[in-house]
């Protein structure tokens, strides 16, 4: 039993081995891109929405409402990034119920790449919102003594994101393999339902944590926020 899809070689392209992580990542991206193109191809005011477009709108509005609750401010700039993270992780985890599919999120390389994208997105969003001076100043808050600790905190966030997502998905796959070897006719349905539930939870947690980290970099400190008028 392979603990990681990195160990499974699907085929070779021009002498380069393509493992299951890369192959199934391409499948997830193709599914998401294809579904978006098909659902939005007739996205016009004069065309009444069908059930697929309605479902997509419900998903997008649900993601936006969750981001607004966390960000406590304008969420449009976060919707595209955090929403993409959620859809990718959720789709990867939900496809675990498909026989032969190995979720790319069960690979440490994938979860590390997702965590690195969050680490890069935090300063990008922070600088675009507060300016480079205002963002760098956050590393000196509440005192310049906290500079090394704030820098370390940025990296530990990414490490915790990667390990949390990878550990949960991999442990679920290992437990499923063990239970299926013990009782192959009793556990499959139960494990499929459990996999759907945990997959959605992990996607939600990952996207919410990314939103929290970006919001903390873009929200000005209380001293710089406008005071509310009191009657």
C-alpha positions in Angstrom: 0.0 0.0 0.0 1.4 3.4 -1.1 1.1 6.0 1.6 1.4 8.9 -0.8 0.2 9.3 -4.5 3.8 10.5 -5.2 4.9 6.9 -5.1 2.5 5.8 -7.9 3.7 6.4 -11.4 0.9 6.7 -13.9 2.9 7.2 -17.2 6.0 8.9 -18.6 5.9 11.9 -20.8 9.1 12.5 -22.8 11.0 10.5 -20.2 9.6 12.4 -17.3 7.6 10.2 -14.9 4.1 11.6 -14.1 3.0 10.4 -10.7 -0.5 10.1 -9.4 -0.3 13.5 -7.6 0.4 15.4 -10.8 -2.1 13.3 -12.9 -5.0 13.6 -10.5 -4.3 17.3 -9.9 -4.7 17.8 -13.7 -8.0 15.9 -13.5 -9.3 18.1 -10.7 -8.3 21.3 -12.5 -9.8 20.1 -15.7 -13.1 19.2 -14.0 -13.3 22.6 -12.2 -12.4 24.5 -15.3 -14.7 22.5 -17.6 -17.6 22.7 -15.2 -17.2 26.5 -14.8 -17.1 27.0 -18.6 -20.1 24.8 -19.2 -22.2 26.4 -16.5 -21.4 30.0 -17.3 -21.3 29.8 -21.1 -24.8 31.4 -21.3 -24.3 33.7 -18.4 -26.4 36.7 -19.7 -29.2 38.8 -18.1 -31.7 37.7 -20.7 -31.1 34.0 -20.2 -33.0 32.5 -17.2 -30.7 30.5 -14.8 -30.9 26.7 -15.0 -30.4 24.4 -12.1 -26.6 24.1 -12.6 -26.2 27.9 -12.7 -28.4 28.2 -9.6 -26.3 25.6 -7.8 -23.1 27.5 -8.7 -24.6 30.8 -7.5 -25.5 29.1 -4.2 -22.0 27.8 -3.8 -20.4 31.2 -4.6 -22.8 33.1 -2.3 -22.2 30.6 0.5 -18.4 31.0 0.2 -18.7 34.8 0.0 -20.9 35.0 3.1 -18.4 32.9 5.1 -15.6 35.1 4.0 -17.5 38.2 5.0 -18.1 36.9 8.5 -14.4 36.2 8.9 -12.9 39.2 7.1 -15.4 41.8 8.7 -15.0 43.9 5.6 -15.0 43.9 1.8 -14.6 40.3 0.6 -14.5 40.5 -3.2 -10.7 40.5 -3.3 -10.7 37.3 -1.1 -13.5 35.5 -2.8 -11.5 34.5 -5.9 -8.5 33.2 -4.0 -10.1 31.6 -0.9 -13.0 30.3 -3.1 -10.5 28.6 -5.5 -8.7 27.0 -2.5 -11.9 25.7 -1.1 -13.2 24.3 -4.4 -9.8 22.6 -5.3 -9.4 21.0 -1.9 -13.1 20.0 -1.6 -13.2 18.5 -5.1 -9.9 16.6 -4.5 -11.3 15.1 -1.3 -14.8 14.4 -2.6 -13.4 12.4 -5.5 -11.9 10.0 -3.0 -15.1 8.0 -3.3 -14.3 7.3 -7.0 -12.6 3.9 -7.3 -9.0 4.3 -8.3 -8.8 8.0 -7.6 -6.0 9.1 -5.3 -6.6 12.6 -3.9 -3.6 15.0 -4.6 -4.2 16.5 -1.1 -2.9 13.2 0.3 0.5 14.2 -0.9 2.7 16.4 1.2 4.0 18.1 -2.0 0.5 19.3 -2.8 -0.4 20.5 0.7 3.0 22.3 0.9 2.4 24.0 -2.4 -1.0 25.2 -1.2 0.5 26.4 2.0 3.2 28.3 0.1 0.6 29.9 -2.0 -1.0 31.2 1.2 2.3 32.5 2.5 2.9 34.4 -0.8 -0.7 35.7 -0.9 -0.6 37.2 2.6 2.1 39.8 1.9 0.6 40.4 -1.6 -2.8 41.2 -0.2 -1.3 43.1 2.7 0.9 45.3 0.6 -1.9 46.0 -1.9 -4.2 47.0 1.0 -1.9 48.9 3.3 1.1 49.7 1.2 4.5 48.2 1.6 5.4 50.5 4.6 2.1 49.8 6.4 2.5 46.0 5.9 6.1 45.8 7.0 5.1 47.8 10.1 2.9 44.9 11.2 6.1 42.9 11.9 7.0 45.5 14.5 3.7 45.4 16.4 3.2 45.8 19.2 7.0 46.4 19.7 10.1 46.0 17.5 11.2 43.2 19.9 8.5 41.1 18.3 10.1 41.3 14.9 11.8 37.8 14.9 8.7 36.2 16.5 6.4 37.7 13.9 8.6 36.4 11.1 8.8 33.0 12.6 5.0 33.1 13.0 4.5 33.6 9.2 6.5 30.4 8.4 4.9 28.3 11.1 1.5 29.2 9.7 2.4 27.7 6.4 3.9 24.6 8.0 0.8 24.0 10.1 -1.5 24.4 7.2 0.4 21.9 5.1 0.8 19.3 7.9 -2.8 19.6 9.1 -4.3 19.0 5.6 -1.8 16.3 4.7 -2.1 14.5 8.0 -5.9 14.4 8.0 -6.2 13.2 4.4 -3.4 10.6 4.6 -4.6 9.2 8.0 -8.1 8.8 6.6 -6.8 6.9 3.5 -4.7 4.6 5.7 -7.6 3.9 8.1 -9.9 3.2 5.1 -7.4 0.7 3.7 -7.0 -1.1 7.0 -10.8 -1.3 7.6 -11.4 -2.5 4.0 -8.9 -5.2 4.4 -10.6 -6.4 7.6 -14.2 -6.2 6.4 -14.4 -5.3 2.7 -18.2 -5.8 2.5 -19.3 -3.8 5.5 -17.2 -0.6 5.7 -17.1 0.8 2.1 -20.4 2.7 2.3 -19.7 4.1 5.8 -16.2 5.1 4.7 -17.5 6.9 1.6 -19.9 8.9 3.7 -17.2 9.7 6.3 -14.8 10.7 3.5 -17.3 13.1 2.0 -17.9 14.7 5.4 -14.2 15.0 6.4 -13.2 16.2 3.0 -15.6 19.1 3.1 -14.6 20.0 6.7 -10.9 20.0 5.7 -11.6 22.2 2.6 -13.6 24.6 4.8 -10.9 24.8 7.5 -8.1 25.4 5.0 -10.0 28.1 3.2 -11.1 29.8 6.4 -7.6 29.8 7.9 -6.2 31.3 4.7 -8.9 34.0 4.9 -8.0 34.7 8.5 -4.3 35.1 7.8 -4.9 37.4 4.8 -7.5 39.4 6.7 -5.0 39.9 9.6 -2.5 41.4 7.1 -5.0 43.6 5.4 -7.0 44.9 8.4 -5.5 48.1 9.9 -4.8 48.1 13.6 -7.5 49.4 15.9 -5.6 52.7 16.4 -5.9 53.4 12.7 -9.5 52.4 12.3 -12.1 55.1 12.1 -14.0 55.6 15.3 -17.7 54.9 15.3 -20.0 57.8 16.0 -21.7 57.6 19.4 -25.1 59.1 19.9 
